[in-house]
Amino acid sequence: MCGIAGQISADPNKIAANYPAYCRMQKSLARRGPDQRGMYLHGHAALIHARLAVVDLENGCQPMVLEQGGEKYILVYNGELYNTDEVRDSLAALGHVFRSRSDTEVVLHAFLEWDTDAFARLDGIFAFALWQKAERRLVLVRDRLGVKPLFCCPTRSGLVFGSTIDTVLCHPEAEPVLDEDGLRTVLLLGPARPPESGVFRGISSLLPGSFAVLTPEGFRRTAYWRLEAHEHEDDLDATVQRTHDLITDAAQRQLVSDVPLACFLSGGLDSSILSAVAAR
């Protein structure tokens, strides 16, 4: 688990002036990313990262910057990509050269190759922000089921975003004002909330399976994935085998780590099965 945050502003003076706020935002993410902190401040953009290092501890530091064709791409990424090897192999076959084993670098190269079409190719849990400096284009992305959080708050000159609501509220242009919808969320649904709700007025959550693009021309959100229902046609034996294969594959992909592994057990059937598979 890592943490991301940042601001995009049409007025570059605001980026320079808000450095104390960015430090507060980064500090609010410390529990999500205790191993490394990084910050990119330039022109119209501030990108903030707090890292929990799991894979390629030395080379996966963020923000991660890549230059290609006169454009500079800056990425802050929270999550884990489970098909890293497959995506990396596809990109290497297209001529991409990698300097690390980090899935962060794979995500960055995937965007360079396929732009927003890359997101449907990613299998994992993630939320990330990618800034294209020359085009002044910010892309925010969230995984298919919304495991990793990402909140946005429009401002007079652009946008503030962060992994948590309290991170966004560290910025002076994000005000902690409750409206009727926020009160309903707190009093009737809490700790749950509607999918797009950020509880406070003006703060919203990027929906699962979607991305948002901010440019000087405007802000738009787009779904890149939707859950589809299909008729189940397998018999019992095939269903049992398919379920076994899916659980085993999911566990194996999530055991990729350069640090010690552990399981958190609730004692229920699902966590017990996954722990048994992982132990084998």
Secondary structure, DSSP 8 states (H G I E B T S, - for coil): --EEEEEEES-HHHHHHTHHHHHHHHHHTTTT--SEEEEEEETTEEEEEEE---SSTTT--SSEEEEETTEEEEEEEEEEETTHHHHHHHHHHTT---S-S-HHHHHHHHHHHHGGGGGGG--EEEEEEEEETTTTEEEEEE-TT--S--EEEE-SSEEEEESSHHHHTTSTTS---B-HHHHHIIIIITT---TTB-SBTT-EE--TTEEEEEETTEEEEEE------------HHHHHHHHHHHHHHHHHHTT--SS-------SSHHHHHHHHHHH-
